[in-house]
């Protein structure tokens, strides 16, 4: 039986509810009256149920699909303005005891280079990332209780936060590691992490168990209930996602939104972020081996419908996707992207030789961070390196209440401009700096509150002419 407020995976992720939703949406995909009702509800910016959202995703009426895209773009602007948050992944270790069939880190892969960074190597990686201009990292590690115990993760977080190189500092460390215990989540919360991120991979239980034949990740319920344990452990912000291509996308879409509804129902706070990766080529992984891949048009429609359905959540797209694809998705709902990313262990300080490959997947967008920043600004976006909400205690329900009311704009817009100015001063190429300074000048005029604008202008002067850093509203 379906219960969004249950703590049992088989109840809040009820297969029967998903199948009923898919049948309902298929039956109503050309029901103009119902679609108009759903779109009218969506325009109130309060979100949609998984069933309503699925009707929009299934809709085949061209003019209504265009309405979906236009509404998604408007909602994105309403909640996030023209800001795009920047981050980079940092792979600590690719040792793993699981047998996941879609990931080259699986235990049976004997020819991938197995690596684990020492604390000194982490220090060098972080300095390389700081020299690029990054302020926000997402650390990644395979599941291996011997090589990657929680103590190693905690020590690595401490190392990352401790490094101050020139004007560089990592101000927020998000964590993407395997499902764990409430006790370990408490330790991560005490370590001062930002968001805890865990992809479900697939919400279809039978497919999940087939794709995870061995290792602790085989336990579907334990994995699916991880976010509840994380929140019980004191982590305010969690990020969910599926790996599109493993199972049919319609099933995954409904499961993803049901998971968001569950978190809202139980904890009063939905997911801080939703990620939408697609299966990509990796060391011994051929994406064509999975027959549920989705084309770019379907992918765009999924992103637009998620944005409409969960308007408050941050949406993440990685360098798995090409520049062209990422540009399209930025318009339709994505609010966070990585730049200059490496998916190998120790790949920032020096580039790996082909025979040393330790990457989790092949990167499609290989541009440097400076090139990505320049590209975003040329598109009219503000690349933001801001971490103020996390550091000012605006997390969990406090962040969500501000976001849902639109008040967060009063902090985020000026904070984005201040952190962009830091980047321009410390790391940008000449052309990027020229473009950025013009953008900041124009965007400063758009800050609605005069007092905030005056204070932001003062901070800009201190950043530019006195070398001061880390101002925030």
Secondary structure, DSSP 8 states (H G I E B T S, - for coil): ---TT-SSHHHHT-HHHHHHHHHHHHHTTT-HHHHHHHHHHHTTTS---HHHHHHHHH---HHHHHHHHHHHHHHHHHHHTTEEEEEEEEEEE-------TT-TTSTT--SS---B--HHHHHHHHHHHHHHT--EEEEEE---TTTS-HHHHHHHHHHHHH-EETTEE--EEEEE-----HHHHHHHHHTT-S-EE---B-S-HHHHHHH--SSGGG-HHHHHTHHHHHHHTT---EEEEEEETSS-HHHHHHHHHHHHHHHHHHHS---SEEEEEE---BTTB-GGGSTT---HHHHHHHHHHHHHHSTTSEEEE-TTS-HHHHHHHHHHT--EEE-S---SBTTTTS---GGG---SS--S----HHHHHHHHHHTT-EEE---HHHHTT--HHHHHHHHHHTTTHHHHHHHHHHHHHHHHHHT--HHHHHHHHHHHHHHHTT---HHHHHHHHHHHHHHHHH-------
